[in-house]
Amino acid sequence: MRDIPVALNGFRLTVVEAPEVKQKRDGSGPVTDRNGATQFVVSLFVKQRPVAGQRTPKGEEIRVTLASDPGEGFGEGEWVELIDARVNAWEMRDEETGRVSSGLAFKALGMKLTGTEPVAVSAASEK
């Protein structure tokens, strides 16, 4: 399965590294999609929004590939929302060592600023 939709409305997304053009691993230039559009990448810190009466779990830093240029104004510490967020599982096998690596790859069409501190929600409203 590919491009599984992800609902991140219960999480606060904070920019850790501003968006930039995604580069190929070998340094030969920018990454493009099948139609030739340049891809961008942003690092976000994802943490569950506070719920009244509950301890908030630790967050996680993720890198998200963006299908379009997000524009200006996405500096470190800004709160954002992803547009059409999706996730793909990946797995790579090293034939020489037999090691297997796997993970999740996040991508979105774009992102927008939220600009406000997420408000604590009650446990009842989360259900």
C-alpha positions in Angstrom: 0.0 0.0 0.0 1.2 3.5 -0.9 0.3 7.0 0.2 -1.7 6.1 3.3 -3.5 9.3 4.5 -2.3 10.5 7.9 -4.5 12.6 10.3 -2.2 14.8 12.4 -4.8 17.1 13.8 -4.1 15.9 17.4 -0.4 16.8 17.1 1.6 20.0 17.2 4.1 20.3 14.3 7.0 22.6 14.9 9.6 23.5 12.2 13.1 22.3 13.2 14.8 23.0 9.9 13.3 25.4 7.3 12.1 23.9 4.0 14.7 23.5 1.3 15.1 21.8 -2.1 15.5 18.1 -1.7 18.8 16.9 -3.1 19.8 13.5 -4.5 22.0 11.5 -2.2 24.9 11.5 -4.8 24.7 15.3 -4.9 23.9 15.4 -8.7 21.0 17.8 -8.3 17.5 18.3 -7.0 14.9 15.5 -6.6 12.0 15.8 -9.0 8.7 13.9 -9.3 7.5 12.0 -12.3 6.3 15.2 -13.9 9.6 17.0 -13.4 8.4 19.2 -10.4 11.1 19.9 -7.8 10.6 18.4 -4.4 11.2 20.1 -1.1 12.0 18.7 2.4 11.3 20.1 5.9 12.2 18.8 9.3 9.4 18.9 11.9 9.1 18.1 15.5 5.8 16.2 16.1 4.4 16.1 19.6 0.9 15.2 20.8 -1.2 18.1 21.8 -1.8 18.4 25.6 -4.9 16.6 26.9 -6.2 17.9 30.2 -5.4 15.5 33.0 -3.0 13.4 31.0 0.8 13.3 30.6 1.9 14.3 27.1 4.2 11.7 25.6 7.6 12.5 24.1 7.7 13.8 20.5 9.6 12.7 17.4 11.5 14.6 14.7 10.4 13.6 11.2 11.5 14.8 7.7 8.6 15.4 5.3 8.9 15.6 1.5 6.8 18.4 0.1 5.4 18.2 -3.5 5.5 22.0 -3.9 7.5 25.0 -2.8 6.0 26.1 0.5 7.2 29.7 0.0 8.6 32.0 2.6 7.9 32.4 6.3 8.6 28.9 7.6 11.5 29.5 10.0 12.6 27.5 12.9 10.0 27.3 15.7 7.0 28.1 13.5 3.9 25.9 14.0 2.6 24.4 10.8 -0.1 22.1 9.4 0.6 19.7 6.6 -1.7 19.7 3.5 -2.7 16.2 2.4 -0.2 14.4 4.6 0.6 10.8 3.6 2.9 8.0 4.8 4.7 5.2 3.0 6.5 2.2 4.6 9.9 1.3 3.1 12.3 -1.6 3.5 15.8 -2.0 2.0 18.0 -5.2 2.1 21.7 -5.1 2.0 22.6 -8.2 0.0 26.3 -8.2 1.2 25.5 -8.1 4.9 22.0 -9.4 5.0 20.9 -6.4 7.1 17.4 -5.1 6.7 16.5 -1.4 7.3 12.9 -0.2 7.3 11.0 2.9 8.2 8.3 5.4 7.3 8.5 8.1 4.7 6.3 11.1 5.2 5.1 13.4 2.4 2.6 16.1 1.8 1.4 18.4 -1.0 2.4 21.4 1.1 2.1 23.1 4.4 0.7 26.2 6.0 1.4 28.3 9.1 -1.0 27.8 12.0 0.5 30.6 14.1 -1.2 29.8 17.3 -0.4 27.8 20.4 -2.4 24.6 20.3 -5.0 24.7 23.1 -5.2 21.8 25.7 -8.2 19.6 24.9 -10.2 17.4 27.2 -9.9 13.6 26.9 -13.7 13.5 26.0 -13.3 15.7 23.0 -10.5 13.5 21.6 -12.8 10.5 21.2 
